[in-house]
Amino acid sequence: MSRERDEYIQLPPLRKETDPEVLIALWEYMKMPDESQKVVLSTMKELNDGGEGGIFPPPEAYRSLPSENVEQFEKVMKNIIGNLIVEACDMAYWVFKHKYVDGLTLEQMLDKDTGAEQYIIAMDILFDKYMEMTDEDYKNDIGHAEPS
């Protein structure tokens, strides 16, 4: 049985619309040795929980893994995270443009059916909050320190 385990990988049933990058990440994860999988999963759970007070614990167990066990998985995850950041910036720009340049209301933006309704609502709320802030509020909100 362990010989089969070493030769074959069985992925769970996946939806047809599963993002190919997610599929690649799953594939790379499944190719890792069992012990590496456990450490990676544990580290991801810790990061997902957000740590105490939003402070992330240093992933010591993860750092101790041999790089060849996680290298491909890390590459895929970095690509996924990078793409998420680009997409978030694109959507923030989209909301800003439609709200402040085109003068659309929240309802009008939501009518555009982008598939990102929750994100549009969140960005609309954040833009309203930041547009109402004074310079002093802004400095306090981001923990801004004046340069010395």
N, C-alpha and C positions, 0 to 999 in steps of 0.2 A: 504494500500500500504506500509506503514512503517513497518508493521508486516512482510510482505514478504521481505522487504529490510533487516530486522534483521535475517531472517531465511535462505535466499538464497544468494549465491554469483554467479554472472555472469562474467566469464572471457571473454575477447575479443577473436576472432578467432586467433589462433596461428599456426605458421608453425610447421610441424611435427618434424623438426630437432631442435626445441627450446630446449636449454640446460635444463635438469631437474632442476638444481639449480635455473635458472631464473624463471621457472614455480613455484617453491616453494616460491621464493621471492615474486612473484606476488600474490600468494595465501595468504601469510602472510600479505601482504600489504592490500589486499581486506578484510581481516578479521578485520582490525583495524577500530575503530570508525571513522566516516566521518571527524571529526575535526582533529584527529591524522593523517589521510591520507593527509589532506591539509597541515599540518605543515611539514610532512615528504617530500611531493612533493616539497614544497617551499624550504626547506633546500637542497634537492638534486639539484634543479635548481640553487641555489646560488653556490653550490660546483662545479657544471658543468660549470658555467660561469667563475670560477677561481678567483673570487674576483678581487679587484683593485690591479694591479701590482702583481698578483699571491698570494696575501695575502687573506686567507680565513676568512670571518667574523665568529665570534664565534656563534655557532648555539643555541642562547639563547632560542628561541621558542621551538626548538627540545628538549633541556634539561628540559624544563618545563613539557613535556608530562609524564604522569604516566608510569612507567617502564613496567607495565603489558601490556600496549597498544603496545609497540614496541619491547619487549624483544625477541620474536621469530623472528621477521623481522631482528633485529640486528644480531642474531646468524647466520641466513642465509647469510646476507650481509658480515659478517666477514669471513665466510667460502668461499664465492665467491671471495672476495678480496685476501684472503690467497692463494687460488688456482691460481688466476691470477699472483700473485707475483712468485709463484713456477714455473708456466709455462713460465713467462718472463725470469726467471733465467735459466731455461732449454734451452730456445731458444738462450739466450746470449751465453751460453756454447757451444751450437751446432754451432753457427756462428763462435765463436772463434776457436773451434777445427778444423772445416773444412777450415777456412781461414789461420790460423797460423800453425797448426800441420799437416794437410793434404795438405796444399798449394793450395786449390781450389780458383778459381776466383769467382767473384760475379755471373757471368753467370752460372758457373758450380754449384754453390750452388742453384741458382734459378731453374736449371734443375732438381733438386731432387724432385720438386713438393711436398713441405711440406704443402702447403695451407697457408703459412705465408710469402708470397713474400714481402709485404710491410715492415714487421718487419725485415726480412733478410736484405733488402736494408738499412733500418734505422740503424741497428746494424753495418753493414759494414761501413757506413759513420762515425758512432761514433768511431768505432775501429780505422779507419784511422786517424781521428782527434786526438784521444788520443795518438796514437803511435807517431805522429809527434810533440807532445807537449814537451816543455822543463819542467824542474822542476818548474821554475818560472811561466811559463804559467799555469801549473797545479794548483799551489797555488792561482793564481789570478782567475782561472776559477771556482773553488769551494768555493771561499771565505775562504780559509784555514787560520787559525790562528796558529801560532807557540805556542806550550805549554810554559807556563812561569815557 
